[in-house]
Amino acid sequence: MPKARKRRNPFTPGDGALPPYLAGREKEQAALLRMVQDVASGYVPPHNVLISAPRGNGKTVLLHWTANQARERGVNVVMASASELRSAAALMRATLGNTAAESAQVRTGRTLGAKAGLTANLAHESTMATPPMGAYEWRLALTEAYRQKPLLLIVDEGHLLPAEVANLLFNASQSIRGEGAPLLLVVAGTPDLEDALAKADVSFGDRLGADGDLRPGLLDCAAAGTAVSVPLREQGIAVDKDALDAIVENAQGYPYFLQLWGQVAYEQLAEGSERMTLAQVQQAFPTVQETRLQYYGQRLREIQQADMMDICARFARDMAQSEQSGDLAQLKDWDAMRSIQAALQAKGVQADTPGCAAVQDAMRRIKHWGFAVPSTDLAHWLPGIPSLMAHVQQRAEDAGILPPQPSARG
């Protein structure tokens, strides 16, 4: 059992808490800070912000960082998960509150209730808990409230928003901004976030632009190294170069694994130690590997339940074969579709063309899971977690699910 220590372990994998040092997110931070500063100064932002990335890439961390920046500048912040916004009434309460909603009813002098824009859920919710207003009155009340004090509205897990709530939310954000109220809406979710919102008939006619479409990916080696070394240095602990190199190589730029490595390796230090060595990192490996296999198991269940183990394994192998000169493995968009098409055909699924519905459905699942993600320019597919792809491929080969690799590719 580890000895009690006066120092607190600075690494917090998996809970969305702000790490002691947010590495490799300078581009995203700069874009979000510009928008927050504009809103704090009373300027109306030109668009919403979407943050899409696989789980474990630090989306929630970025949301908390943005919220802190806004609060420091006097901006009102409302932060909610999609699970808390299951109805129009819940959205109204989150953004306005019951008291403000009731005041708005008095000001408008209208007889309100289940009007256009409200979901059927309103009829089944408690009268006391439901803001007694329609969508139009809600937008008027929000516009009035946030002309006085700007709002940052943050929604996490946005891919899970019910269609009617997403539609109401995004239409209201455009309307409120159009009326001159400084409202900044930031929505985060899995890599298929925009696809999920499109199903809700959410319009992106305002075009998000580079500042509004943020996709935090894997960290490069330099940023990965600082994610581990800076928090240690701030506690007076130096990390040997070979120890840091071993962590960075094993984590492959995945933020969650970097935090996991830091947490476990930190526990190997003796109280008062001022140096982390390669030997201590090697001692941490079994614990890191056990936790990582548990994490892989969750992803594997998703893949297996969708009967896509063979498809994902084939996709992973084809992507791995594309790696050249130490560059990150990737597949051109067309080659990715052909890989999935071939895997579907091998299991007897009709997939006549790389662009057919069966192929596109499989690609949407792969993107949703973060198994692989499209590049910013949509020309290539990149690994979400490189080691997970290798793990799936190995598991499929061991189980005989993935057929032997041919001697030459067609």
N, C-alpha and C positions, 0 to 999 in steps of 0.2 A: 504494500500500500504506500503511495507516494507520501513523503513527509510534508507536513504543513509548511507553507512558505509565506513569507511576508509579501513577496512580489505576486502580482496577479497575472495569470496567463493572458497575454494580450490577444490571442487568436480565438476567434469565435466562429467556427464553421457552421453554416447552415441555418442560422436564425435570423438573418437579415439585419443584424445589428451592425452599426458602423464599425469597420475595422479601425485600428489605431492609425493606419496609413492606407489611403485609398490609391492604389497604384494603377497606372496604365489607363486611367479614365479621363485624362486631361481634355480630350476632344469633347466628350460628353459633358463634362463639368463646365467647360467654357460655354457650350451652347446653352445649357440650362441656366447658367448664371446670367448670361445676357438677357434671356427672357424674363427671369425673375427681377432683374434690375429695372427692366423696362416697365413691368407691371407695378413695381414698387414706386416708380416715378409717375404713375398714372397713365402710362401709354398703353394703348390697346394692342395686344399681341396679334400678329397677322394670321396665326394658325395655332392649332393644337400641337401637342408633342406626343408621339408614340415611342415607347421604348420596348423593343422586342429582342429576346435572346433566350437561349436554353436555360433551364433551371440551373442554379449554381453559378451563374455568370455575374451576379451582383446587381440585378435590376432593383430589388428592394432596397439594397444599400444606397443606390443612386437616388431613389425616391426619398429616403430619410435625409440624405445629404441636401437634396433640393429643398425639402421642407424646412430644414434648419436655416438654410440661406434666406428663405422667404421670411421666416419668423424674425430673424435678426434685422430685417429691413421693414418690419411693421406690416407685412402682408398677412391677411387672414388665411389660415391653412385648414383645409378639410381633407383628411386622408382616410380612405376606406378601401376595403377589399370588395371585389365583385360579389362575394358571398354575403355581404351586408347590404347589397343593393339589388335585392331580388324583385322589387316592385317599384312602380313610379312613386308610391307613397314613401318608401324607404329612401329613395333618391331625394325627394323633397325635404324629408326630415334631415337628412345628412347635410344638405346644402343650405337650408334655411332655418330649420328648427320649428317646432310646433308653435312657439310663441310668436315668432316673426310671421309665420304663415297665417295665424289667426288675425294678427294686426293687418296683414295685407288684405284679408277678406273685408275688414271694416273699411279700409281706405278705398277699395274698389267699389264698395257698395253693391256687390253682386251676390246673387244666390248661387253658391258654388256647389260642386259635387262631382260625380263621375262624368266629366266632360271629355271631349276629344283629347286624345293624348294620354289619358289615364288608362291603366291596365285593368283587366277584370279582377285582379287581385285586390283592388281597393274595396270592392264590395264585400270582401270576406275578412277585412282587417278591422280591428277595434276602432270604433268611432273616436275614442279618446286619443288613439295613437296615430290617426290619419290626418294629415293637414287637409282642412276642408277647402280645397282649391283645385282648379283645373290647370292644365298645362300652360295656358295663356297667362293666367293670373300668377302662376309660379314664376314664369319668365319675367313678368313685370316686377314682381317683388325682388327677384334676384338682381335685376338691372338697377333698381333703386338702391338696394342695399350695398352693392359693390361699386356703385359710383362714389359712395361715401368712403369705402375702404376696399381696396382691391382683394381679390380672392385667388388663391392657388388651390385648385381642386385636383387631388391625386387619386387615381383609381388603380389599385394593384389587381393582378389576375384578370385583366380586362377581357381576355378571350372567353371568360366564363359569364360575361354580362348577358342577361336575357335580351333577346332582340328588341323588345319594346322599350326596355330601359336604355339600351345603347342608342337607339334611335332618338329617344326623347333627350338624352344627355347631349349628344353631338349637335342635334338641331338647335337646342337651347344655347349651346356655347357659341354657335355662329350668330344666332339672333342677338344674344347679349353683347357680344363684341361689336356687332353691327350698330347697336344703340350707344356705343361709346363707353361701355363699362369695362374696366380692366380685369378680365377673367382669363386666367391661364389654366387650361386643362391638360394634365399629363396622365397618360394611360400606359400602363406597362403590362406585358403578357408574354406568352410563349412566342416562338418565331412565326407562328401562323396568326398572329394578332390581327393584322390587317385583313387577312382572309375571313377571320371570324366576324369582324366588324362589318365587312362587306355583305355578309349574309344578313345582317340586320338592316340593310339598305342605308348604311351610314355613308354620307357623301364625303369624298375627299376632294371635292372640286376646288377647295382653297389651296390644294397642293401643300404638302408638308415642307418640302425643301430639305436641305441638308441639316438644318437646325431642328427640324421637327420629326425626322425619321432616324432615330438613334438605335444602333444595333451593336451593343457592346459584345465583343467576341473574346477569343482566347487572348491572353496576355503574351507579349513577346518576351524573350529571355531576360532582357534588361528589367522590364517592369515586374516580371515574376520574381526576380531576385530581390528587388527593393520591397516587394510586398512582404517578404520574410525578414530581410536584414534590417530594415528601418525600425520596425517595432522592437526588435531585439536590441538594436543599438540604443534606442531611447531608454532602455532599462539597463544600459551599461554592459550589454552582452555582445561580444564580437562573434561572428560566425566564420569559420574557416572556409576558404574558397572551395575546397573539394567537397565540403559538407553542403554548402549552398548549391553548388553545381549539381550534386546528386539529387537534392530536393527539386530543383527546377526541371531537371531532365525527367524525373519520375512524374511530376505533376502535369507536364506537357502544357503549361499555360492555363490550366483550368482553375479559376479562382477558388472554388470550393476545396479542391484538393490541396492547393497551396495553404489555405487556412488550416486544413486538417493536418498537413505535415507540420506546420508551425506549432499547432497545439500539442501534438503528440511528442514531437522532438523537444519542445520546451519542458515537458514533464520528465525528460531524461536528465535534465540539468540538476546538479546538486545545489542545495540552497547556498546562495552567495556566489555561485559560479559566474565567471565573466567571459566564458568561451564555449561555443558550441562546436563540437568536433565531428568528423566523419563517423567515428565509432558510435557516437550518440545517435546520429541520424540512422545508422545501420541498426541499432538497437530498437529504434522506433518503427522500423519497416513492418514487422509482423502485425502490430496494432493498426497501422495505417492500412495495410493490405486487407485485414479483416473487415474494417469499416468500409473500405472501398468495395469489397465483394458484396457486402450487404446493400450498398448503393446500387451496384450493378444489378443485383437481384430484383430490385424494384423496377428498374427499366426493362429487364428481361421479361418480367410478368406482363408488362404492357404489350411488349412485342409478341409474346406467345399467345396471349389472349386474343390478339388480332390475327393470329395465324400468319404471322409475317417473319418468323425466324429465318426461313430460307431466303426470303427476299432481302432482309436486312443484312444477312451474312454475305450474300452475293454482292450486294451494294458495297459493303465494307471491303471485300476483297478487291473488287474492281477499282475502288478509290485508292487502296494501298498500292496497287500496281502502277498508279499514275505518278507516285512520288519520284522526283528526280532531283539529284544534286542537293539533297538535304532540305529542299523546299517542302512546305506543308502539302500533304496529299490533297488533291482536289479532282473533281470530275467536271468537264464541261457539261452544260445543261443538257445538251442533246445526248451525250454519252451516259449521263445519269438516267435519263428516261429509257434509253436502250437497255441499260443494266436491269432496270425494274421490269421492262417488257420481257426480256429473256427469262427472268426468274418466274414471272407469271406464266409464261408459256410452258416452262418446264414442269409446273404443277397443274397444267391442264386448264388454266384460266384463259379465256379468249381475250387476247390483247393484240389486235391486228396491226396497230401502229403505236409508235412511242408516245403519241399524244392522246391516245384513247382514254376513256373515262376510268378504266381500271388502273391504268398507270398513274393518272393524275390523282386518284384517290389514295393510292399507296404513297405517292410523294407527299401528299398533304399530311398523312400520318407520320411519316419520317420527319417532316418539318415540325409538326406539333410536338413530338417527343424530344426534339432537339438532337436526334440521332445524327442528322446532317442538316445543314442550313445553307440557304442560297447566299452567295456573295452580295455585296451592296449593289453591284451593277447587274445582278441576276444572271450573269454569264456562266458562273461556276457554282458547284456545291462543295461545301467545306465540312470537315468533321465537327460535330458539336463537342464531343469528348473523344479524342483520338483513341485513348486506351479502352473506352467502352466499345468502340467499333472493333478493335482487335480482340476483345474478350468475346463478343458475340460471334465473330468469325471462328474463333477457336472452339467455342462451345458447339457451334453447328457442325464443324468438321469432326469433333470427337463423337458427336451423336449420329454421324452419318447423314445429317440433314443437308449439308452442303456437299455436292458431288465433287469428286477429285478434280483438281485443277487441270485443264487441258494443257498440252505441251505448247500450244501456240494459240493466241487469240484470233478469232475470226474478224 
